[in-house]
Structures are given as structure tokens and as C-alpha cells.
Amino acid sequence: ETILYFSAAGTLTDRKQVADKWVLKGCVQLHVLYATDARTGDTCTIGYEVPFSTIVDLEGLDDGCASDVRLELLSVQVQLRSGESGTVFGAEIRGAVCVTALRTQTVQLVTDAYDAACELNVETETLALPVPAAPLEHSVLAKGTVDCGAGVEVLDAWAEVRSVTGTYRDGTLALSGKVCTAVLFRNAEGAADYREALLDFEDSAPCAADGEWTLRAQVDRIAYRVTGSAIEMRADVTVASPAMAMQSCTVLRSMTPDPQRPKAQDASCALILYYAAGGERLWDIARQYNTTEAAIRAENELTGDVIEQAGMLLIPIV
């Protein structure tokens, strides 16, 4: 007789990338809570799976691109309609598929500079740069209890994600967030009642890139169990991210030598003996002694930019 509540969640079940386009298939899970008798308050729930398929044209898309595909439901409307066999549900669901394609390009950024003769005046700028990363799709569990009193009968329960954050720590992404869960129930007196509660979740997922992640999350399934005067709630949540992260990088915008601040030069020697630790960069050593990487590399017959093993180096003064 009356629709009390409805919700929808969309998932992509199949995706195929071909030249200049994505071929996508998915489904929308529709959930409806309705009253079968408004006078007695009797209710019922029903669920539908609505399949869909679509093609997204994207000029220039090929196997060399890393792509992020995202489904977003824009609006959901459910109404009662008159059908041949009686009253039926009519649903109209509007959604959008958003595709972002990334092509990796290597660029040279100047992040450090020095002058062997004098100090430099430098101006810096912080850039936010996208870096490719494996897309994240991780399942987490949020659970908690809702106090409802004794002798309750659950009519329906639903949940939605209120927040999700991710922090990079040593090769993993620490995930945390909150899920708002709601329960409609009949209390011991037979009257309909309603409660809400926030459920917390924490987990970690492997992550190869540090940076700022744009995370999205949705509740895939909710389960409940009546225990005494409370209802135990469990929500299965999927946390996803695009195939890129944003990294901050400080670069040099300009640099000019300052003759008023000359560096002290030691003219008493042409070489300095330096014990280098494994993993040290030639750039850092050259900067410390106001020489060049090329000079250190030639003097010590080195080929790389990093000292592989600890040992003595000859530092030429140029």
C-alpha cells in the first residue's frame, strides 16, 4: 500500500578495454521496504537486480593507458503503479559511468641545485602530480550494536558510508571510516520504532605508491542478529580508489648565484679522501665538497649515481 524506504547500489560486473572505448556491464541492486497494510503496520521487503550494459567512447585509449572506471548512481525513484495484475513497483534509476585514462610520461624536474663558487638564491614551488598506481578494491567489515530493548522484531535494516580515509604507511594504506546503520523494528509493545548507530571500521591494504588517495566506499551487504536487548550489526564495505595517487613535489622555479656570499675554497689540496657509506648519492657528496658528480665518477671509475658498497672515495676539488 505504501513505500516506506528504498535504496540502490550499483556494481560493475564485467569490463573490457578495446581501442578507443570501454565495454562495460553491471547491475543495480534495488531494495524496497513497503507496507502491505497501513492500518496494521505490516511490512515486507523485496529486492531486484537490474542489469545494464554500456559503451564509453574515449579517443586515444589503448593498452598503454592505465584506466579508472567509476559507476555513480545519480538518482533513484520508486513509485507504486497500477498493473494488469494489481499494484506494482515502477523504478527509474539514472547513473553515470566515469572513465579516466592515464598515459605515463617522464619529465625532468629540478628539485635541488648548488653552485661551487657561491650560494644560490632560489624560489621553490610545490606541485601536486598524479602518479600511476594499481587501483585499489578492498573489502572491509564494520560492526557494532544498536540498543533497541528486549523482545524486538526487526522489520528492515540499511546502511550507508559516512566517511573513509587512507594513510600510507610503509607499503600499506591504512583504511578507516564510519558507516551509519539504521534499523526499523517492532518493539515489545508492538509499535514501530527506529534507531541509528555509527559503526567504525579499520583495515589495511597493500599499496605501492605514497600520496594522497581519492577513496570511495559503498556498503555491499548488511546483516543483523538480535541478542537480548541489542541488535548486532555487520556491514560489508568495499573501498576503492582510482589508478593514480597525487604526490606533492617541491621544485625550483628560479635560481640566481649570489656573489656577495662566496663559498670558502681550500686551495691547499687537490683531492680529499672520503669514506662513503653504501646507498649514498653522488649528488649529495658532490654538493658537500663543492665539486661535480662527473668529477667524482671519473676519478673513482664509477658508473652509477649511487654508491653501491661502502668504501673510500677520492674527491677532486674543481
Summary of the structure (lengths in Angstrom):
residues: 318
radius of gyration: 30.8
end to end distance: 90.5
largest distance: 103.8
contacts: 873
relative contact order: 0.15
helix: 4%
strand: 68%
